[in-house]
Amino acid sequence: MEFQIQDHIPADFHPTSRVWIYQSSRRFGFGEALELDKVFTDFIQQWNSHGTPIKGYANLFFGQFIVIMADETATGVSGCSTDSSVRMIKSIEEVCKVQLFDRQMLAFLKNDKVELLPLAQLPYAIEKGYITTDTIYFNNLVSTKAQLMEQWLQTVRESWLAQRFPVLAATPAS
């Protein structure tokens, strides 16, 4: 699996560009991914803030994460324009029969594959060695382009999970 997300992020967007990440409850199929590409293109072409076009970007990563970005150096994103992006995401949920707002589901990269784990099962996964300090975690809390590029894919040791679950500090690396 390719980890060089930088190759797919627009270079001309400012590092402070706002980012929203929506994690799907399952991987999208090839046909769905092609349809999503059209949905994203249509949305970005029409995305406005108080009548002014937003410099936006949307893409599917790892077949499972929808990343939306807005470069606010020219036009700020208003509440209405944020609502329109949420409506698009809710529409995708309905059409594709997926969940995109479940913040209790964590995503990890295991054996070059995205694996989902409910937050409630994390202590068990740590205890059994399924999750270690070196496991790659998808930090969907990033909120800027700079953070997306540098902190979206990080080891558990580098993430907020290490502070929440002190046992991780004692977990041997794998």
C-alpha positions in Angstrom: 0.0 0.0 0.0 1.3 3.4 -0.9 1.9 5.9 1.9 3.0 8.9 0.0 -0.2 10.9 0.4 1.8 14.1 -0.4 1.8 13.1 -4.1 -2.0 13.4 -4.1 -2.5 16.6 -2.1 -2.6 19.9 -4.1 0.7 21.6 -3.8 -0.8 25.0 -4.4 -3.0 24.9 -1.3 -1.7 26.9 1.7 -0.5 24.8 4.7 -3.2 26.3 6.9 -6.0 25.1 4.5 -8.8 23.5 6.5 -9.2 19.7 6.3 -12.1 17.4 7.2 -11.6 13.6 7.1 -14.5 11.2 7.0 -13.7 7.6 7.7 -15.9 5.0 6.0 -17.2 2.0 7.9 -15.9 -0.1 5.0 -13.7 0.2 1.9 -15.5 1.6 -1.1 -15.7 -0.7 -4.2 -14.0 0.3 -7.5 -17.3 1.4 -9.0 -18.2 3.4 -6.0 -14.8 5.1 -6.0 -15.3 6.2 -9.6 -18.8 7.6 -8.8 -17.3 9.4 -5.7 -14.7 11.0 -7.9 -17.6 12.5 -10.0 -19.5 13.6 -6.8 -16.3 15.3 -5.5 -15.7 17.1 -8.8 -19.3 18.4 -9.0 -19.3 19.5 -5.4 -16.0 21.4 -5.6 -17.1 23.2 -8.8 -20.2 24.4 -7.0 -18.8 25.0 -3.5 -19.3 28.6 -2.5 -19.2 30.8 0.6 -21.7 33.6 0.4 -21.6 33.4 -3.4 -17.8 33.4 -3.7 -16.2 30.1 -5.0 -14.1 28.2 -2.4 -10.8 26.9 -3.5 -11.6 23.3 -2.6 -10.4 19.8 -3.0 -11.9 16.4 -2.2 -10.5 12.9 -2.7 -10.8 9.3 -1.6 -7.7 7.9 0.2 -6.9 4.3 0.9 -10.3 3.5 -0.6 -11.8 4.4 2.8 -11.2 8.0 3.8 -12.8 11.0 2.2 -10.6 14.1 2.6 -12.1 17.5 2.0 -9.8 20.6 2.0 -10.5 24.3 1.7 -7.8 26.9 1.1 -9.2 29.9 3.0 -6.4 32.3 2.0 -8.8 33.8 -0.6 -12.3 32.8 0.6 -13.2 31.7 4.1 -15.5 28.8 4.7 -18.8 29.9 6.2 -21.3 27.8 8.2 -23.5 27.4 5.2 -20.6 26.1 3.0 -19.6 23.7 5.8 -23.2 22.5 5.9 -23.2 21.9 2.2 -20.1 19.6 2.5 -21.8 17.7 5.4 -24.9 17.3 3.2 -22.7 15.8 0.5 -21.2 13.4 3.0 -24.6 12.4 4.3 -25.7 11.7 0.8 -22.7 9.5 0.2 -23.7 7.6 3.4 -27.2 7.0 2.1 -26.2 6.0 -1.4 -23.3 3.8 -0.5 -24.8 2.4 2.8 -21.8 3.3 4.9 -21.2 5.2 8.1 -18.9 8.3 7.8 -19.5 10.0 11.2 -18.6 7.2 13.6 -15.8 8.8 15.7 -15.7 5.8 18.0 -14.2 3.6 15.3 -10.4 3.8 15.0 -8.4 3.0 11.9 -5.0 1.4 11.9 -2.7 0.1 9.1 -2.0 -3.5 9.6 -0.3 -5.7 7.0 -0.7 -3.0 4.4 -4.5 -2.9 5.0 -6.8 -0.5 6.8 -8.2 -2.2 9.9 -11.0 -0.7 11.9 -11.2 -1.2 15.7 -13.9 0.1 18.0 -12.4 2.4 20.7 -14.0 0.2 23.4 -11.9 -2.7 22.1 -8.6 -0.9 22.1 -7.5 -2.1 25.6 -8.0 -5.7 24.6 -6.1 -5.1 21.3 -3.2 -3.6 23.2 -3.2 -6.5 25.7 -3.1 -9.1 23.0 -0.4 -7.3 21.0 -2.5 -6.5 18.0 -1.9 -2.8 18.6 1.6 -1.7 19.6 3.4 1.6 19.9 4.7 1.2 16.3 1.3 0.4 14.7 0.4 3.1 12.2 -2.7 5.0 13.2 -4.9 7.2 11.1 -5.3 10.4 13.1 -8.5 11.8 11.6 -8.4 14.7 14.0 -6.0 16.6 11.8 -7.5 19.9 10.8 -5.0 21.6 8.4 -3.2 20.6 5.3 0.2 20.8 7.2 -1.2 18.4 9.8 -2.6 16.1 7.1 0.8 15.9 5.5 2.8 15.4 8.7 0.4 13.8 11.3 -2.4 11.9 9.6 -0.4 8.7 9.4 1.5 8.4 12.6 2.6 5.6 15.0 0.4 5.0 18.0 3.3 6.2 20.1 3.1 9.7 18.4 -0.7 9.9 18.7 -3.2 10.9 21.3 -3.8 7.2 22.0 -0.5 7.0 23.8 -1.6 9.5 26.4 -5.1 8.0 26.8 -3.8 4.4 27.2 -0.6 4.5 29.3 -0.1 0.8 28.9 1.0 1.6 25.3 4.1 3.2 26.8 5.0 -0.2 28.2 4.1 -2.1 25.1 7.1 -3.5 23.3 7.5 -2.4 19.7 6.8 -5.0 17.1 
